[in-house]
Amino acid sequence: MSQLEARRRILIARCELQRAEMSVRAAELKNEPLARMLLGALGSARGRSGGGRGLRHPLTWALGIAGLLLLRRPRQILTVLGMARSALALAAKAGMALRLFGQLRSTLARKPRAEDA
């Protein structure tokens, strides 16, 4: 029984040493820039303002798949970027028109009518 207890203590000591060594290695990996980037992309980084969603977000998957499909097709990439630029310009103009319409509407709503006076 005493031999088993001695062997148990030795094994526990080995486990503690291995646990300490693993924590040192994990700390070294966390300090590497590439590892930090991967942890951030996978959503494992703590303390991020984005909530740590990472690869669970559907937009991330859509962009990744689009990137893989267009990886070796520069002409198509330029076409898609041109269409995206046009769409953003159109959306900006539409947003400005809607903002102007909202301001005009609120101005007309505040203006007293001749019938009320």
SVG drawing of the C-alpha trace seen along z (x, -y; Angstrom):
<svg xmlns="http://www.w3.org/2000/svg" viewBox="-59 -83 67 85">
<polyline fill="none" stroke="black" stroke-width="0.4" points="0.0,0.0 2.9,-2.4 4.4,-1.7 1.1,-2.6 0.9,-5.8 4.5,-6.7 3.7,-6.0 0.5,-8.1 2.5,-11.1 5.1,-10.8 2.3,-10.7 0.6,-13.7 3.9,-15.6 4.4,-14.8 0.9,-16.0 1.6,-19.3 4.8,-19.7 3.1,-19.0 0.3,-21.3 2.7,-24.1 4.6,-23.5 1.4,-23.6 0.4,-26.9 3.8,-28.4 3.5,-27.2 -0.1,-28.5 1.0,-31.9 3.8,-32.0 1.3,-31.2 -1.1,-33.9 1.6,-36.5 2.3,-35.7 0.6,-38.1 -0.6,-35.4 -2.1,-33.4 -3.9,-36.5 -5.3,-37.2 -6.6,-33.6 -8.1,-33.7 -9.8,-36.9 -11.1,-35.5 -12.4,-32.4 -14.1,-34.4 -12.0,-33.2 -10.4,-36.5 -11.8,-37.9 -12.5,-41.5 -13.3,-42.4 -15.9,-45.1 -17.5,-43.2 -18.9,-40.5 -16.6,-37.8 -18.9,-36.3 -16.1,-35.7 -16.7,-33.0 -20.3,-32.4 -21.5,-35.5 -23.0,-34.7 -21.4,-37.7 -18.0,-36.3 -18.9,-33.1 -20.3,-34.8 -17.2,-37.0 -14.9,-33.9 -16.7,-31.9 -16.8,-34.9 -13.1,-35.4 -12.4,-31.7 -14.5,-31.8 -12.9,-35.0 -9.3,-34.2 -7.9,-33.5 -10.2,-35.8 -8.9,-39.4 -11.2,-40.6 -14.3,-39.4 -13.1,-40.9 -12.7,-44.3 -16.2,-43.9 -17.7,-43.1 -15.8,-46.0 -17.1,-48.3 -20.7,-47.2 -20.3,-47.5 -18.9,-51.0 -21.9,-52.0 -24.3,-50.4 -22.8,-52.3 -22.9,-55.6 -26.6,-55.0 -27.3,-54.1 -25.6,-57.3 -27.7,-59.4 -30.9,-57.6 -30.0,-58.2 -29.4,-61.8 -32.8,-62.2 -34.6,-60.4 -33.0,-62.6 -34.0,-65.7 -37.5,-64.4 -37.7,-63.7 -36.5,-67.2 -39.0,-68.8 -41.8,-66.7 -41.0,-67.7 -40.8,-71.4 -44.2,-71.2 -45.6,-69.4 -44.5,-72.2 -45.7,-75.0 -49.0,-76.5 -51.8,-76.3 -53.8,-79.3 -57.0,-77.5 -55.9,-77.1 -55.1,-80.8"/>
</svg>
